Amino acid sequence: MKKIVVLLAALLFVGACSKLTQDNYDQVKAGMTYQEVTDILGTATHCDEAVGTKSCRWGDDEKNIKITFLADRATVFSNQGIQ
């Protein structure tokens, strides 16, 4: 049973990473809402919120897309290891 859980978790992780492509990154535009971005990239791996801003990361330390939202609008974004 434990092996099945680990396998399913690995498959979910691989599936989530499949949206981390240059084509999807290029679709992200300043002013998009968080929902519009998640429609393209899927659910963020991690988000931090503070005083009207939300900083989110899709992926891990080696391959990721980072986007900062101000008032639910994408303002600053970057990527690392995306091809």
Phi and psi in degrees as GROMACS dihedral restraints (atoms count N, CA, C in turn):
[ dihedral_restraints ]
;  ai    aj    ak    al  type     phi  dphi    fc
    3     4     5     6     1   -62.1    20    10
    4     5     6     7     1   -38.4    20    10
    6     7     8     9     1   -64.5    20    10
    7     8     9    10     1   -36.9    20    10
    9    10    11    12     1   -65.7    20    10
   10    11    12    13     1   -42.7    20    10
   12    13    14    15     1   -62.1    20    10
   13    14    15    16     1   -44.2    20    10
   15    16    17    18     1   -63.7    20    10
   16    17    18    19     1   -42.6    20    10
   18    19    20    21     1   -63.0    20    10
   19    20    21    22     1   -44.3    20    10
   21    22    23    24     1   -63.5    20    10
   22    23    24    25     1   -40.9    20    10
   24    25    26    27     1   -63.3    20    10
   25    26    27    28     1   -41.4    20    10
   27    28    29    30     1   -64.2    20    10
   28    29    30    31     1   -40.9    20    10
   30    31    32    33     1   -66.0    20    10
   31    32    33    34     1   -39.0    20    10
   33    34    35    36     1   -64.0    20    10
   34    35    36    37     1   -40.6    20    10
   36    37    38    39     1   -64.0    20    10
   37    38    39    40     1   -44.8    20    10
   39    40    41    42     1   -63.6    20    10
   40    41    42    43     1   -41.6    20    10
   42    43    44    45     1   -63.5    20    10
   43    44    45    46     1   -38.7    20    10
   45    46    47    48     1   -67.6    20    10
   46    47    48    49     1   -36.4    20    10
   48    49    50    51     1   -72.1    20    10
   49    50    51    52     1   -21.4    20    10
   51    52    53    54     1   -62.7    20    10
   52    53    54    55     1   -20.0    20    10
   54    55    56    57     1   -85.2    20    10
   55    56    57    58     1    -4.6    20    10
   57    58    59    60     1   -87.3    20    10
   58    59    60    61     1    74.2    20    10
   60    61    62    63     1  -122.3    20    10
   61    62    63    64     1   160.9    20    10
   63    64    65    66     1   -62.9    20    10
   64    65    66    67     1   -37.9    20    10
   66    67    68    69     1   -60.3    20    10
   67    68    69    70     1   -45.2    20    10
   69    70    71    72     1   -68.2    20    10
   70    71    72    73     1   -39.6    20    10
   72    73    74    75     1   -59.9    20    10
   73    74    75    76     1   -41.3    20    10
   75    76    77    78     1   -65.8    20    10
   76    77    78    79     1   -20.8    20    10
   78    79    80    81     1   -78.1    20    10
   79    80    81    82     1   -20.1    20    10
   81    82    83    84     1   -75.4    20    10
   82    83    84    85     1   126.8    20    10
   84    85    86    87     1  -126.0    20    10
   85    86    87    88     1   149.9    20    10
   87    88    89    90     1   -57.9    20    10
   88    89    90    91     1   137.6    20    10
   90    91    92    93     1    96.7    20    10
   91    92    93    94     1   -11.4    20    10
   93    94    95    96     1   -67.1    20    10
   94    95    96    97     1   149.3    20    10
   96    97    98    99     1   -79.4    20    10
   97    98    99   100     1   164.9    20    10
   99   100   101   102     1   -57.7    20    10
  100   101   102   103     1   -42.0    20    10
  102   103   104   105     1   -62.6    20    10
  103   104   105   106     1   -41.8    20    10
  105   106   107   108     1   -62.7    20    10
  106   107   108   109     1   -39.2    20    10
  108   109   110   111     1   -68.0    20    10
  109   110   111   112     1   -43.0    20    10
  111   112   113   114     1   -68.2    20    10
  112   113   114   115     1   -25.4    20    10
  114   115   116   117     1   -63.4    20    10
  115   116   117   118     1   -30.3    20    10
  117   118   119   120     1   -88.2    20    10
  118   119   120   121     1   -49.3    20    10
  120   121   122   123     1   -98.7    20    10
  121   122   123   124     1   -12.1    20    10
  123   124   125   126     1    86.3    20    10
  124   125   126   127     1  -173.4    20    10
  126   127   128   129     1   -69.5    20    10
  127   128   129   130     1   136.0    20    10
  129   130   131   132     1   -64.3    20    10
  130   131   132   133     1   146.9    20    10
  132   133   134   135     1   -69.8    20    10
  133   134   135   136     1   -37.6    20    10
  135   136   137   138     1  -157.3    20    10
  136   137   138   139     1   139.5    20    10
  138   139   140   141     1  -135.0    20    10
  139   140   141   142     1   143.6    20    10
  141   142   143   144     1  -119.3    20    10
  142   143   144   145     1   138.9    20    10
  144   145   146   147     1  -122.9    20    10
  145   146   147   148     1   138.8    20    10
  147   148   149   150     1  -159.5    20    10
  148   149   150   151     1   127.7    20    10
  150   151   152   153     1    42.4    20    10
  151   152   153   154     1    60.4    20    10
  153   154   155   156     1    78.9    20    10
  154   155   156   157     1     3.1    20    10
  156   157   158   159     1  -117.7    20    10
  157   158   159   160     1   153.5    20    10
  159   160   161   162     1  -136.9    20    10
  160   161   162   163     1   119.5    20    10
  162   163   164   165     1  -109.5    20    10
  163   164   165   166     1   121.3    20    10
  165   166   167   168     1  -123.9    20    10
  166   167   168   169     1   151.7    20    10
  168   169   170   171     1  -129.9    20    10
  169   170   171   172     1   134.9    20    10
  171   172   173   174     1  -109.7    20    10
  172   173   174   175     1   124.5    20    10
  174   175   176   177     1   105.6    20    10
  175   176   177   178     1  -157.3    20    10
  177   178   179   180     1  -121.8    20    10
  178   179   180   181     1  -166.6    20    10
  180   181   182   183     1   -65.9    20    10
  181   182   183   184     1   -29.5    20    10
  183   184   185   186     1   -89.8    20    10
  184   185   186   187     1   -35.6    20    10
  186   187   188   189     1  -133.5    20    10
  187   188   189   190     1   111.6    20    10
  189   190   191   192     1  -157.4    20    10
  190   191   192   193     1   165.6    20    10
  192   193   194   195     1  -126.0    20    10
  193   194   195   196     1   129.5    20    10
  195   196   197   198     1  -118.6    20    10
  196   197   198   199     1   134.4    20    10
  198   199   200   201     1  -137.6    20    10
  199   200   201   202     1   134.7    20    10
  201   202   203   204     1  -106.4    20    10
  202   203   204   205     1   130.5    20    10
  204   205   206   207     1  -109.6    20    10
  205   206   207   208     1   135.4    20    10
  207   208   209   210     1  -120.6    20    10
  208   209   210   211     1   120.9    20    10
  210   211   212   213     1    54.1    20    10
  211   212   213   214     1    44.2    20    10
  213   214   215   216     1    64.0    20    10
  214   215   216   217     1    23.2    20    10
  216   217   218   219     1  -124.6    20    10
  217   218   219   220     1   132.7    20    10
  219   220   221   222     1   -62.8    20    10
  220   221   222   223     1   128.0    20    10
  222   223   224   225     1  -120.2    20    10
  223   224   225   226     1   -45.3    20    10
  225   226   227   228     1  -129.0    20    10
  226   227   228   229     1   132.4    20    10
  228   229   230   231     1  -144.8    20    10
  229   230   231   232     1   152.5    20    10
  231   232   233   234     1  -151.5    20    10
  232   233   234   235     1   167.7    20    10
  234   235   236   237     1  -142.0    20    10
  235   236   237   238     1   160.1    20    10
  237   238   239   240     1  -141.2    20    10
  238   239   240   241     1   128.4    20    10
  240   241   242   243     1    72.6    20    10
  241   242   243   244     1    13.7    20    10
  243   244   245   246     1   -89.9    20    10
  244   245   246   247     1   134.6    20    10
